[in-house]
Amino acid sequence: MVSGFSRTKTMTFDIVTIFPAMIEQPLAAGILGRAIDRRILDVKVRDLRDFTTDRHRVVDDVPYGGGPGMVLKPEPIFRALDAIEADRGTPLTVILTSPQGTRLTQPVAQQLSAARHLVLLCGRYEGFDERVRERVTEELSIGDYVLTGGELPALVILDAVARYVPGVVGDEQSVAEDSFSRGLLDFPQFTRPPVINVGSVTAAAERPLRVPDVLLSGNHAEIRRWRKREALTRTLERRPDLLAGASLDEEEQEILKELRHGRD
C-alpha cells in the first residue's frame, strides 16, 4: 500500500481498458466530472489496443495448457505502463482489478487517496497473463462476484478514492462522517415535508409517514444522541461484524450496551 504525503498537486489517474467508452461516459457527469473540469482530478483513459504492434491490434490469446476463454497478453500492458510512466513522470501505483484481490474498503480507499498517481488496469476474459503482476502494486476486488470486465470496478475504486481528495466533494465533513468511516452504517436521513401520505391501489386508505419528532425539536443534543443510537441500531441489525473494529466514543459504547442488553 502507498504511503501518505502532503498533497500539493492534482491527483492523477490512468485507466487502461479495451473499452474506453465504458469509462469516459460516466466520468463526464456528476461530482467526478466537475472535479475533472476543475482540474482537481486528472484522469486519462488509455485504450490498451493502442499499445499493440500487430495490424489487428490483438490484446489477448489462448491460455497455455488449454482451457476455455482468452487471456490478456502481457506485452501491451507493459508498453502501456511504460508510456504512462514516461508521460506522467511520477512513480506508478498500479492497481489490478481482480476478484482475487484485497477487498476494497473505506480505509483502503482513504489510504490510496494519499498516492500521487494511480493506474487502474481493467481485466477482461479469463484475466491477465500472470507475469503482469510483476508490475502491479496491489490487486483490489469490489466484492465476491464475477463481472464481465474490470471497468465497473475501476470506476468504483476511482469514485471511492477521489472522494478523499480535497476539493472533490464540496462538504468535506460529510466525507468524514460517511458510512464505514468509523465502522458504522449511517443513521436515517429525512428532509421536507415533515409528513407525507402514501398508499397503493390495493390499500384501503392512505397512511401518513412522519419525520421523527426529535429531528423537528431543535434540541441538538437529543438529535445527536438519536443519530448515534440509530446508527448503532442499524449496524447491529444489518452489519454486526463491523462493530468489532468500530471507533466508538463513550456515549456510543453505552448506547451499544443498552441495545445489546435489550436483545438478550
N, C-alpha and C positions, 0 to 999 in steps of 0.2 A: 504494500500500500504506500501511497505517496506521503511525503512529509509536508508540514504546513509552511507557509511563507506569508509575508505581508504583501497583500495584493496592491500593486500599483499600475497594473496593465489590464487590458481587456482579457477575459478568459477565452481561449480558443478551443474549438472542437473541429476535428476532421472525422467524417463518417465515410467509410469505404463500403460500397454496396454495388450490386449489379442492377439494382432498381432505384436509381436516384429519385425518380418522381415520387416514390413512396415516402421519401424523407423530405423533399423540398416543399411539397404542398402543405403538410402540417406545420412546417416552420414559417410559413408565410402569414400565419394568423395568431391572434391571442398574445399572451404575455411574452412568449419566446419571440414571436415576430416583432413585437415592439422593441424588445431588448436588442435584437439584431439590427433593427433600423437605427437605434440609438448608439450602436457600436459598443454596447456593454458586453455583448457576446459576438464572437467572430466564428461563424460556422461555415465550413466548406464541405460540400458533398462531393465525394470522389467516385467516379464510375470505374469499378475495377477493370472493366473491359478496355479502358484507356491505357492500361499497363500491360497489355498483351503484345506479342510481336508477330503473331500469325495473321493472315488475311481474314480469317473467320472470327477473330477475337475470342478465342476459346479460353474459358476460365476454369473448366472442370474436366475430369477424366474418370475412367472406370477405376475402381479400387483394386489394388494388388491383392491377390488371393481370392478374388471373386466376390460375389455378393451383389445385392440389389443397389440401385441408386448410383449417384455420381459423387465425386469428392472434389472440393475446390483445390486447385493446383497451388503450390507454394510460390512459384516464381512471380506471378502477377502481384501477389500480396507483398512480397519482399520489395519489388520495384515500387509499389505504391508507398510503402513505408519509407523507402529511401527518398522518394520525391517529396513526401510530406516533410521529412526532416530537413531536406535542403531548402524547401520553400519557407518553412516556419522558422528555422534556425534556433529551435529550442529542443531540449530533451523530450522524448516522446514517452508518454504514459499510455500504453496500448492496452485497451480493454477488448477482450474477445467475448461476444455474446454467445453463451453456451449453456444448455441445460445441465452440464456437468460442473458449472462454476459455483462460486460462493453466492449465497442468496443475497440479493440486493435488499438492504435495509436502510432506514433513515440514517443511522450512524455511518454506514458505508458511503451513502450519498454525500453526507456532510464532509467526510474525510476526503473524498475525491474532489470536492469543490476547492480544496487547497492546492490543487495542481495548476500549473501554468497552462497546460495543454493536454487535452485528452484526445486519443484516437480510438474510435469505435469501429471494430471490424464486424460486419454483419454476416453471419453464417447463412448457408443455404445447402440444400440437398442433404447428403449424409454428413456434412460438416467439412472441416478443414483437414488438409494433409497435416499429420501430427507435427511435422517439422516447423510449421508456422508458429507453434507455441514457443519456439526458441526466441521469438521476437515479441512475445506477449508479456505484459506486466501482471495482468490479472484476468481471470475469467469470471464473468458475472452471469447469474441466472435471475430471471424475474419471477420464477415460480416452477413448481414441479409439474410441468406440462410441456408439450411439444408444439411449436408453431411452424408455419411453412417457411419462415425465414427469420433472420435476426434484425430486420428493420424496425419492427414494433418494439422489441426490447431495447434497441439503440435509442429510440425516441423516448422511451420510459426513463432510461438512465440519464439521458440528456436533460429531460424535464426535471427529474428529481435532484440532479446535481446543480443545475442552473439556478434553482430557487434560492440556493445559498450564496449566490454571487451578489454582492452589494449592488443595489440599484435595479435588479431584475424584477423583484416584487416590490411594489410601492410601499406596503406596510411591512417592514421587516420584523415587527413584533409578532405579526401573525405567523411568520415562518418559525419563530422561536417557540410558539405555542401550538404548533401543528400536532395532529395525532402522531403518536410514536416518538415524538421528540424527547419525551421523558418516560416513555414506556407505557403511556396511557392512551386509550382512544379518546376522541374529543367528546365534549358534552353536547347535548342537543342545542340547536340554534333555532331562533324564531325571529320573525320580522312582522311588520304590519300586514293586515289588520289584526287586532287582538282576538277577534272571533270570526270564524268562517263557518258556514253551514254546508255540510256535504251530505250527499245521498246517492242513490243509484236508481236505475229503472225499476228494480225489484223491491227497493226499500219502501216501507210503509210511510216513512216521514224522514225529513232531514234531521240531522243531529249536529249540534254545534261542536266545533273543535276550538279549544281556547288556549291561549298562551298562559303558561303557569303564572299564577298571581305574583309570585316572588319577583319575577322579571319586570313587572309593572309597578313594583312597590317603591322603587327609588332607593331602597336600602342596599347600599353597595356591599356591605359586609355579609348580609344574608344572600345576596346574589352570588358573591364569590364562593361562599360555602356551598350553596346549592349546585353550582357548576362543578365544584370539586366532587361532591357526592355523586352527581350524575355521571361524571367521567369515570369514577371508580366503579359505580354500579354497572355501567355499560361494559367496562373492561372485564370485570369479574364474570359477567354473564357470557360475553362473546369471545374474549381472548384472555382467559385467566393465566395462560402461560406467560403473558407479558409482565405480570406483576412481580415475578421473581427478580427481574432486573430493573424494575421501575424506580425512578428517583422521586421519593415522596417526602413531603415536609411533615412536621409533627402532626399538624391538623389532619392531613390526608391519612397518615398512619392510624390515627384514632378513628377516623370515619371508616377505614377499611376493616378495623377490628369490629366495629359495630355492625357492618354489613355481613361479615363472616359469621358473627355470633347469631344474627338474625336468620341465617341459612341453616344453622345447626339443628 
